[in-house]
Amino acid sequence: MNSARRGLNLLMPGRLAGDRRSHRCWRPMADVLLPRLRASLVLAALTLVNLALIWFGGTVAMWSPIMFDRGGQDDNVLWAIFWSFLALPVVALIGAILPWLFLWLRWRRVAVMTAAIPALFALAIAAAVFIY
């Protein structure tokens, strides 16, 4: 193989057909790094949301026993909302830490979905409180 062909081979994203190592594919670095960078930016934003939910959920969890001051200890919906308020800071803490482990393992979709779960959980609690 001459040097001109070898130089051309390095500039192209794939190997030439006549090359012995034609089964390997050389992708540009941007194709490799951009999805991970995008996932990292989305995870950073969702982590900030989860940190805010930890603070908010902790505050709401501390005040949640006041829901039973007016009575209604037999109301199942009220108990479900109470336990949801107590679980919100824990779910948000898990949602802030665990996605970064998944990103390190290169499970980008799982990481983003795991980071989005606490926000969806908080929306479900807000909807239940609004409806009740």
Secondary structure as UniProt FT lines:
FT   HELIX           3..11
FT   TURN            17..18
FT   TURN            20..23
FT   HELIX           29..63
FT   HELIX           64..68
FT   TURN            69..70
FT   TURN            73..74
FT   HELIX           76..104
FT   TURN            105..106
FT   HELIX           108..131
//
